[in-house]
Amino acid sequence: MNSKITYYFFLLLGCFLISCDRDFKEIQRVSKVEFVPTSEAENFVMRYTDSARIKMILKSPLMYDYSNLEYAFTEFPKGVHLTMFDAEARQSFIVADYAINFAKSEVIDLQGNVKITSHNGRILETDQMYYDRQREWIFTEHDCKLTDPNGVYFVKGFDAKSDLTQLEGRNFSGSGNFAE
């Protein structure tokens, strides 16, 4: 008789555990947060202006707008091409495979084959870079390759004005005569 009670006890315990697992999976499914964009755009072009002067042109084959979230952002899953204009209308360019533009902070997170080409002939290449639109400043902690008319340099961690002036790199190495 004792073995029969033990059998039923473990049978009930097993049923209880299985039902708890199903309930837990249902709770996970229901509580899962899904981001749904408020809008999408193909062949997207946006111009940022200040005092009637174009400061930047952002182009992307695909854009998702998540302005309905508390921390609103815009996603560019197929990459971006930024053209930036300085006070003298000289152009610098940034391209990346993927980007997210955070609305409140005005920072763009650029990822995958990030390449910055400045009006002065400098080219910076890295896997990930942040661009602060308000300060017109770029920064990263990733490995970078900087090609300058005077040589090629490698650096881990980097800060600079978006036209690759006012460079502040860490652990520079390379060949050439680097001059600001």
N, C-alpha and C positions, 0 to 999 in steps of 0.2 A: 504494500500500500504506500509506503514511504517513497518508493521509486516512481509511482504514478503521480504523486504530488510534485515531486521534483521535475518530472517530465512536463506537467502542465505549467509549472512556474516558469521554466525556461522557454516554453512555447509562447506564453503570454509576454514574457520579457522580450523575446525576439520580435513579436508583432508590435510591441510598443516602440522598440528602437527603430524598426522599419518605418512606422508611421511618423515618428519624430524626424527622421531623415527626409521624408517627403515634405513635411511641413517646413523644415528648414530650407529646403531647396525652393519651395514656393515663396517663402519670405525673401530669400535672396533675389528671386526673379522679380517680384513686385517692387522691392526697394531699389533695384538697379536704376541708376540715373542715366537717362539717354539724352544726349544733346540733339535737339532738332533745330536746324537753322530757320530763321525767320524769312530768309530769302537766299537765292542763289543767283549767280550771274556768270555767263560765259563771255569770254573775250572782254574782260573787265578793264576799264581805264579810269583812274581817278587822279585828279590834279589837286595838289595841296598848294594853297596860296596864302600869302601874308602881305597885307598892305598893297593889294593889286599886283603882286609880283609872284610868279610861279616859283615855288621852292622845290617841288618834287612832283614827278609823274610816276605813278605806280600802275603797271600793267600785269595782267595775269590771265591765263586761259580759263581759269575757274576760281570762283570766290564763293565762300559760304559765310553768311552773316549771322552771328549769334548775339545780336544786340538785346535779345530777350532775357539774357542771363544776368545775374547780379554782377558778375565780373565779365562784362561784354568783351567779345573778341571777334575778329574776322580771320578766317582760315583760307589759305591759298594752297590747296593740296597738290596742284600741278605746277607750282613754282611762281616766282615773281621776277619782274625786271623793273628796277627803280632807276630813274634818271633824276639826279639831284643838281640843283643850280645854286652856285654861290652868289654873293653880292655883286660880282662882276659878270654874272651869267655864264660862267665857265661850267661845263658839265662833268660830272663824275657818275659812274654807273655801278649798281650792285645787282647781281643775279644770284638766284638760289633755287634749288629744286623744290623747296617747301618753305612756307612762312606762316606765322601767326602774328597778327597785329592786335595788341592789347589796347583797348580804347582808353581806359582811364590813365594808364601810365604813358601812353604814346610811344611804347617800345615795340619794335618788330623783332621777333625771334626768327632768324634766318637759318635754315638747316640744309645740308646736303650740297656739296659742290658750290660753296659760297665763293663768289669772285667779285672783288671790288677793283674797278679801274678808275683811276683819278685823272683829272685834267693835266696833271704834271708828269704823267707817264708811269706812275707807280701802279703795281698790280699786287693785290693781297688775295691769297687763296687759303681757305680753311674749310672745315666741316660744319662749323656752327659759329654764328656771330649774332650779336644784338645790335640794333640800330635805334638810338634814342632820337626820335624825330625832333623833339623840342630843342634839345641841346645840339643837334646835328653831330652826334658823337657815336662811334662804333666801339665795341669792346667784346672780348672773348677771353676764355682761359684755355682754349684749345690750341693745338699746334698750328702754326701759320707759316706760309711761305710768302715772303715779300720780294717782289722783283722790282728793282729800282734801275734807272738808266745807268747807275754806277756799279751794279752787282746784284747778286741773289743772296738773301738772308733767310734764316729760319729762326723762329721765335715761339716760345710757349707763353701765352698770355699777352694781350695786346690791347691798348687803348689809343684812340686817335680821333681827330676830327674826321668827318665823313669823306673829306677829299684827300685823306691820308697825309695830312700835315699834323703838326703837333704830336708826333709819335711818342708813345710811352710804352715800350716793349720790355719784356723781361726775358733774360737768358738769350740774347741775340747771339747768333753764330752765322758764319757765311764768308763769302769772299767778295771783295770789292771795297770801294771807298764810300761809305755811307755818309751822306751829308743831308742835313735838313733843308 
